[in-house]
Amino acid sequence: MKKLYAFLLFAFLNQVVMAQKTVTLQDCESQFLKKNLFLLASQYNIDASKALTIQARIWDNPTISAELNAYNPERDKYFDIGKDGQKVFAIEQLIYLGGKKRNEVKLAQANEKLAELQFNDLLRNLKLQLRKSFFTVYYNTKNLQNTDKQIGHIENLINSYSAQAQKGNIPLKDVVRLQSLYLNFKNERMEVVSANIEEQANLKLLLNETENVIPIVSKDDSDKYLKTIEFDLKGFEDEAIANRPDYLAKQKEIDANELNVRWQKSLSVPDITLGANYDQRSGAFNREANVSVGIPLPLWNKNKGNIKYAETILEQSKIEKQNFELQLQTEITAAWTKWDESRQNYIVIKPTVNSDFEAVYNGMLTNFQKRNVSLLEFTDFMESYNQAIIQLNELKKKVVIAGEELNSTINKDLF
């Protein structure tokens, strides 16, 4: 029975391990580009726009008509369409004037480019979400590992102290004090776990992944966000204008609206319908071969409403672009300030602080076990130590995430 239980436990633990995968940021981004459903769905917008461009190039089909005699009263004959009967055949083709087809094609091409820019902007935003979730899960996992280590030590102490308390060697209040510390750590752990569940779900959704993702981050990968970057609003703005697809889309919207105005104006120009027909007997003479020309008279419908609407949308898009430029400056300033403030808060910490904390923790634990440190001092230290480690990881996480937000704001990897 014990062997069966051990086997089942091993199988369960193996399943848990198999349900996780360790990945680097590069691995995540590679899988994200291949499997993200949002990107795959949005790709169809580009394909649809290309199809509309193809359609815009196509002219209307020619129209063929036929008129066949149904009843000839002179000869008392139905369907008299032979050589002495009557039939008419005609063909007509609409000829666009005023550059309609050219303007329609250019507008479709502009919309195609706009769809590509909108796709790239979606990619930029999802990439930022991916990186933020990746680093959040990483630092949350580090906090959990630290808390779990301390919970393990406290559990051992509780077991030891409980045994001693039952023998009457130590007071029961010491056990209660350790149990209270244990519960505090468990509650803190649950808060981190709850936050991590949400971020892990975001990460799995972005990657279209069923397994839990365990991020791997090297020291160089995290320390690169600590380098000094001087604030250069003009330079950052120039980079953003050149690189950000949402800004380029604003300009492309203006181009598309200008083309739409031109297209609507060209629609007010009447088109010509050219045709040819053959009339066997109903014309001025037998076996007529005629040509026809038709053009509508622009008396009432000159497309003024659509032209005015297109011009209004054009002016609106120009104002929106000006507003976006002002907003871009604010975004850049805020993103850089947030990153620099986070960096300044972190770099004041000594580089050896992690090893110092670890040495002090091990020393405190050893001295407590030797009874050189009181229980009250030890529990106070454990709480302070846990908070210090968590805050240290939180500070580093804020630097990294703020750096990624700055990257996304400019749409360029500054780090």
C-alpha positions as CSV (number, residue, x, y, z in Angstrom):
1,M,0.0,0.0,0.0
2,K,2.8,2.4,0.9
3,K,4.5,1.6,-2.4
4,L,1.3,2.3,-4.3
5,Y,0.9,5.6,-2.4
6,A,4.5,6.6,-3.2
7,F,4.0,5.8,-6.9
8,L,0.9,7.8,-7.1
9,L,2.5,10.7,-5.3
10,F,5.5,10.5,-7.7
11,A,3.2,10.5,-10.7
12,F,1.2,13.5,-9.4
13,L,4.4,15.5,-8.8
14,N,5.7,14.6,-12.2
15,Q,2.4,15.8,-13.8
16,V,2.8,19.1,-11.9
17,V,6.3,19.5,-13.2
18,M,5.3,18.6,-16.7
19,A,2.5,21.3,-16.6
20,Q,5.1,24.0,-16.4
21,K,7.6,25.3,-18.9
22,T,10.6,27.6,-18.3
23,V,11.1,30.2,-20.9
24,T,13.2,33.3,-21.6
25,L,11.8,36.5,-22.9
26,Q,13.0,35.7,-26.4
27,D,11.3,32.4,-26.2
28,C,8.1,34.1,-25.2
29,E,8.2,36.6,-27.9
30,S,8.9,34.0,-30.6
31,Q,5.9,31.9,-29.5
32,F,3.8,35.1,-29.1
33,L,4.3,36.0,-32.8
34,K,3.5,32.5,-34.0
35,K,0.5,31.6,-31.8
36,N,-1.2,34.7,-30.4
37,L,-4.8,34.6,-31.5
38,F,-5.3,38.4,-31.5
39,L,-2.5,38.8,-34.0
40,L,-3.7,35.9,-36.1
41,A,-7.2,37.4,-36.3
42,S,-6.0,40.9,-37.0
43,Q,-3.9,39.7,-39.8
44,Y,-7.1,39.0,-41.7
45,N,-7.8,42.8,-41.7
46,I,-4.7,43.3,-43.8
47,D,-5.8,40.5,-46.2
48,A,-9.3,42.0,-46.4
49,S,-7.8,45.4,-47.3
50,K,-5.7,43.9,-50.0
51,A,-8.8,42.2,-51.4
52,L,-10.6,45.6,-51.5
53,T,-7.6,47.1,-53.4
54,I,-7.9,44.3,-56.0
55,Q,-11.6,44.9,-56.3
56,A,-11.1,48.7,-56.7
57,R,-8.9,48.1,-59.8
58,I,-11.8,46.2,-61.6
59,W,-14.0,48.0,-64.0
60,D,-17.8,47.3,-64.2
61,N,-18.7,44.5,-66.6
62,P,-20.1,45.4,-70.0
63,T,-23.9,44.9,-70.4
64,I,-25.2,42.8,-73.2
65,S,-28.9,42.9,-74.1
66,A,-31.1,41.2,-76.7
67,E,-34.6,42.0,-78.1
68,L,-36.3,39.1,-79.9
69,N,-39.6,39.2,-81.6
70,A,-42.4,37.5,-79.6
71,Y,-45.3,37.7,-82.2
72,N,-45.4,39.0,-85.8
73,P,-49.0,40.0,-86.6
74,E,-48.3,40.5,-90.3
75,R,-47.2,36.9,-90.7
76,D,-49.2,35.5,-87.7
77,K,-46.0,33.9,-86.4
78,Y,-44.6,33.6,-83.0
79,F,-40.9,34.2,-82.3
80,D,-40.2,35.4,-85.8
81,I,-36.5,35.8,-85.4
82,G,-35.2,34.2,-88.6
83,K,-33.6,36.0,-91.5
84,D,-36.8,37.8,-92.4
85,G,-37.8,38.3,-88.7
86,Q,-36.8,40.8,-86.1
87,K,-34.1,40.8,-83.5
88,V,-31.8,43.4,-81.8
89,F,-28.5,42.9,-80.0
90,A,-26.7,45.6,-78.0
91,I,-23.6,45.9,-75.8
92,E,-22.7,48.8,-73.5
93,Q,-19.7,49.7,-71.4
94,L,-19.5,52.3,-68.6
95,I,-16.4,54.5,-69.1
96,Y,-15.2,56.4,-65.9
97,L,-14.3,60.0,-66.2
98,G,-12.7,62.5,-63.8
99,G,-10.1,60.0,-62.5
100,K,-12.7,58.0,-60.5
101,K,-11.1,54.6,-60.8
102,R,-7.6,56.0,-60.2
103,N,-8.7,57.8,-57.0
104,E,-10.6,54.7,-55.8
105,V,-7.6,52.5,-56.2
106,K,-5.3,55.0,-54.4
107,L,-7.9,55.2,-51.5
108,A,-8.0,51.5,-51.3
109,Q,-4.2,51.3,-51.2
110,A,-4.1,54.0,-48.4
111,N,-6.6,51.9,-46.4
112,E,-4.5,48.8,-46.9
113,K,-1.5,50.6,-45.5
114,L,-3.6,51.9,-42.6
115,A,-4.7,48.3,-41.8
116,E,-1.0,47.3,-41.6
117,L,-0.2,50.2,-39.3
118,Q,-3.1,49.3,-37.0
119,F,-1.9,45.8,-36.9
120,N,1.6,47.0,-36.0
121,D,0.1,49.1,-33.2
122,L,-1.8,46.1,-31.9
123,L,1.5,44.2,-31.9
124,R,3.2,47.0,-30.0
125,N,0.6,47.1,-27.3
126,L,0.4,43.3,-26.9
127,K,4.2,43.1,-26.8
128,L,4.2,45.5,-23.9
129,Q,1.5,43.5,-22.1
130,L,3.6,40.3,-22.7
131,R,6.7,41.8,-21.3
132,K,5.0,43.4,-18.3
133,S,3.3,40.1,-17.4
134,F,6.6,38.2,-18.0
135,F,8.6,40.3,-15.6
136,T,5.7,40.5,-13.1
137,V,5.4,36.7,-12.9
138,Y,9.2,36.5,-12.6
139,Y,9.5,38.9,-9.6
140,N,6.4,37.5,-8.0
141,T,7.9,34.0,-8.2
142,K,11.0,35.3,-6.5
143,N,9.0,36.7,-3.7
144,L,7.1,33.4,-3.4
145,Q,10.4,31.4,-3.3
146,N,11.7,33.7,-0.5
147,T,8.5,33.4,1.5
148,D,8.3,29.6,1.0
149,K,11.8,29.3,2.4
150,Q,10.9,31.2,5.5
151,I,7.6,29.3,5.9
152,G,9.6,26.1,5.8
153,H,11.9,27.3,8.6
154,I,9.0,28.4,10.7
155,E,7.2,25.1,10.2
156,N,10.3,23.3,11.5
157,L,10.5,25.6,14.5
158,I,6.8,25.2,15.2
159,N,7.1,21.4,15.2
160,S,10.2,21.6,17.5
161,Y,8.7,24.2,19.9
162,S,5.4,22.3,20.0
163,A,7.2,19.1,21.1
164,Q,9.1,21.1,23.8
165,A,6.0,22.9,25.0
166,Q,4.2,19.5,25.5
167,K,7.2,18.5,27.7
168,G,6.9,21.8,29.6
169,N,10.4,22.9,28.6
170,I,9.2,26.2,27.0
171,P,6.0,28.3,27.4
172,L,3.1,27.7,25.1
173,K,3.0,31.4,24.2
174,D,6.2,30.9,22.2
175,V,4.5,28.4,20.0
176,V,1.5,30.7,19.6
177,R,3.9,33.5,18.6
178,L,5.5,31.3,15.9
179,Q,2.1,30.2,14.7
180,S,1.0,33.8,14.4
181,L,4.1,34.6,12.4
182,Y,3.4,31.5,10.2
183,L,-0.2,32.8,9.5
184,N,1.1,36.2,8.6
185,F,3.5,34.7,6.1
186,K,0.8,32.5,4.7
187,N,-1.5,35.5,4.2
188,E,1.3,37.5,2.5
189,R,2.0,34.5,0.3
190,M,-1.7,34.2,-0.7
191,E,-1.7,37.9,-1.8
192,V,1.3,37.3,-4.0
193,V,-0.2,34.1,-5.3
194,S,-3.5,35.8,-6.2
195,A,-1.7,38.6,-8.1
196,N,0.4,36.0,-9.8
197,I,-2.6,33.9,-10.9
198,E,-4.0,36.9,-12.9
199,E,-0.6,37.7,-14.5
200,Q,0.0,34.0,-15.3
201,A,-3.4,33.9,-17.0
202,N,-2.5,37.0,-19.1
203,L,0.8,35.4,-20.0
204,K,-0.8,32.1,-21.1
205,L,-3.5,33.9,-23.0
206,L,-1.0,36.0,-24.9
207,L,1.1,32.9,-25.7
208,N,-1.9,30.7,-26.4
209,E,-0.3,28.3,-23.9
210,T,-1.9,25.8,-21.6
211,E,1.0,25.2,-19.3
212,N,2.2,27.5,-16.6
213,V,5.0,29.7,-17.8
214,I,8.1,30.0,-15.5
215,P,10.2,33.0,-16.7
216,I,14.0,33.0,-16.7
217,V,15.7,36.3,-16.4
218,S,19.5,36.7,-16.3
219,K,21.2,39.4,-14.2
220,D,22.3,41.2,-17.4
221,D,18.7,41.2,-18.7
222,S,17.4,42.9,-15.6
223,D,20.4,45.2,-14.9
224,K,20.3,46.8,-18.4
225,Y,17.3,48.8,-17.2
226,L,19.6,50.6,-14.7
227,K,21.8,52.3,-17.3
228,T,21.7,56.1,-17.5
229,I,19.7,57.7,-20.3
230,E,19.5,61.5,-20.5
231,F,16.1,63.1,-21.1
232,D,15.9,64.4,-24.6
233,L,12.3,65.2,-25.4
234,K,13.0,66.3,-29.0
235,G,15.1,63.2,-29.8
236,F,12.5,60.9,-28.1
237,E,9.7,62.6,-30.0
238,D,11.5,62.3,-33.3
239,E,12.0,58.6,-32.6
240,A,8.4,58.1,-31.7
241,I,7.2,59.9,-34.7
242,A,9.3,57.7,-36.9
243,N,8.6,54.5,-35.2
244,R,5.2,54.5,-33.6
245,P,2.5,52.9,-35.9
246,D,-0.4,54.7,-34.2
247,Y,1.2,58.1,-35.0
248,L,2.0,57.0,-38.6
249,A,-1.6,55.8,-38.8
250,K,-2.8,59.3,-37.9
251,Q,-0.8,60.7,-40.9
252,K,-2.1,57.9,-43.1
253,E,-5.7,58.7,-42.1
254,I,-5.1,62.3,-43.3
255,D,-3.8,60.9,-46.6
256,A,-6.7,58.6,-47.0
257,N,-9.2,61.4,-46.2
258,E,-7.5,63.6,-48.7
259,L,-7.9,60.9,-51.3
260,N,-11.5,60.4,-50.3
261,V,-12.2,64.1,-50.9
262,R,-10.6,63.8,-54.4
263,W,-12.6,60.6,-55.0
264,Q,-15.9,62.2,-54.0
265,K,-15.2,65.2,-56.2
266,S,-14.5,62.9,-59.1
267,L,-17.8,61.1,-58.5
268,S,-19.5,64.4,-59.4
269,V,-18.1,64.1,-62.9
270,P,-20.6,62.3,-65.2
271,D,-19.5,59.0,-66.7
272,I,-20.0,58.0,-70.3
273,T,-21.7,54.9,-71.5
274,L,-20.5,53.7,-74.9
275,G,-22.4,51.0,-76.8
276,A,-23.0,49.3,-80.1
277,N,-26.1,47.5,-81.4
278,Y,-27.4,45.5,-84.3
279,D,-31.1,46.0,-85.4
280,Q,-32.4,43.6,-88.0
281,R,-35.5,45.3,-89.2
282,S,-37.0,47.9,-86.8
283,G,-34.7,50.7,-87.6
284,A,-34.8,53.2,-90.4
285,F,-33.4,50.5,-92.7
286,N,-32.7,46.8,-92.4
287,R,-29.7,45.3,-90.7
288,E,-28.6,48.5,-88.9
289,A,-25.3,48.6,-87.0
290,N,-25.3,51.5,-84.6
291,V,-23.1,53.0,-81.9
292,S,-24.6,54.7,-78.8
293,V,-23.3,57.3,-76.3
294,G,-25.0,58.2,-73.1
295,I,-24.1,60.6,-70.3
296,P,-26.2,61.7,-67.3
297,L,-27.0,65.4,-66.9
298,P,-25.6,66.7,-63.6
299,L,-28.7,68.8,-62.8
300,W,-29.6,67.7,-59.2
301,N,-27.1,65.2,-57.9
302,K,-23.7,66.7,-57.9
303,N,-22.5,64.7,-54.9
304,K,-22.2,67.9,-52.8
305,G,-23.2,66.2,-49.5
306,N,-20.6,63.5,-49.8
307,I,-17.9,66.0,-50.8
308,K,-18.8,68.2,-47.8
309,Y,-18.8,65.2,-45.5
310,A,-15.4,64.0,-46.7
311,E,-13.9,67.5,-46.3
312,T,-15.2,67.6,-42.7
313,I,-13.7,64.3,-41.8
314,L,-10.4,65.5,-43.4
315,E,-10.3,68.6,-41.1
316,Q,-11.2,66.5,-38.1
317,S,-8.3,64.0,-38.8
318,K,-5.9,67.0,-39.0
319,I,-7.0,68.2,-35.6
320,E,-6.7,64.7,-34.1
321,K,-3.2,64.5,-35.4
322,Q,-2.2,67.8,-33.8
323,N,-3.8,66.6,-30.5
324,F,-1.9,63.3,-30.8
325,E,1.4,65.1,-31.1
326,L,0.7,67.0,-27.9
327,Q,-0.3,63.8,-26.2
328,L,2.8,62.1,-27.4
329,Q,5.0,64.7,-25.7
330,T,3.1,64.2,-22.5
331,E,3.4,60.4,-22.7
332,I,7.2,60.5,-23.4
333,T,7.8,62.9,-20.5
334,A,5.7,60.8,-18.1
335,A,7.2,57.5,-19.2
336,W,10.8,58.7,-18.8
337,T,10.1,60.4,-15.4
338,K,8.5,57.2,-14.1
339,W,11.4,55.1,-15.2
340,D,14.1,57.5,-14.0
341,E,12.4,57.8,-10.6
342,S,12.2,54.1,-10.2
343,R,15.8,53.7,-11.3
344,Q,16.9,56.4,-8.8
345,N,15.0,54.6,-6.0
346,Y,16.7,51.3,-6.7
347,I,20.3,52.4,-7.4
348,V,20.7,53.9,-3.9
349,I,20.6,50.3,-2.6
350,K,24.1,48.8,-2.3
351,P,24.9,46.1,-4.9
352,T,25.7,43.7,-2.1
353,V,22.4,44.2,-0.2
354,N,21.0,40.8,-1.3
355,S,24.0,38.9,0.0
356,D,24.1,41.0,3.1
357,F,20.4,40.2,3.8
358,E,21.1,36.5,3.3
359,A,24.1,36.5,5.6
360,V,22.2,38.3,8.3
361,Y,19.2,36.0,7.9
362,N,21.4,32.9,8.2
363,G,23.2,34.4,11.2
364,M,20.0,35.3,12.9
365,L,18.5,31.9,12.3
366,T,21.7,30.2,13.7
367,N,21.8,32.4,16.8
368,F,18.1,31.8,17.5
369,Q,18.6,28.1,17.3
370,K,21.5,28.4,19.8
371,R,19.2,30.5,22.1
372,N,21.4,33.6,21.6
373,V,18.5,35.6,20.3
374,S,15.0,35.8,21.9
375,L,11.9,34.6,20.2
376,L,10.5,38.2,20.0
377,E,13.7,39.5,18.4
378,F,13.7,36.6,15.9
379,T,10.1,36.9,14.8
380,D,10.4,40.7,14.5
381,F,13.5,40.1,12.3
382,M,11.7,37.5,10.2
383,E,8.9,39.9,9.4
384,S,11.3,42.7,8.6
385,Y,13.5,40.5,6.5
386,N,10.5,39.2,4.5
387,Q,9.2,42.7,3.8
388,A,12.7,43.9,2.9
389,I,13.2,41.2,0.3
390,I,9.7,41.7,-1.1
391,Q,10.2,45.5,-1.4
392,L,13.6,45.0,-3.0
393,N,12.1,42.8,-5.7
394,E,9.2,45.2,-6.1
395,L,11.6,48.1,-6.6
396,K,13.5,46.2,-9.3
397,K,10.2,45.1,-10.9
398,K,9.1,48.7,-11.1
399,V,12.4,49.7,-12.8
400,V,12.1,47.0,-15.4
401,I,8.4,47.5,-16.2
402,A,8.8,51.3,-16.3
403,G,11.7,50.7,-18.8
404,E,9.5,48.6,-21.0
405,E,6.8,51.3,-20.9
406,L,9.4,53.8,-22.0
407,N,10.5,51.4,-24.8
408,S,6.8,51.1,-25.9
409,T,6.2,54.8,-25.8
410,I,9.0,55.4,-28.2
411,N,8.6,52.0,-29.9
412,K,12.3,51.4,-29.8
413,D,14.4,49.2,-27.4
414,L,16.4,51.8,-25.4
415,F,17.6,49.1,-23.1
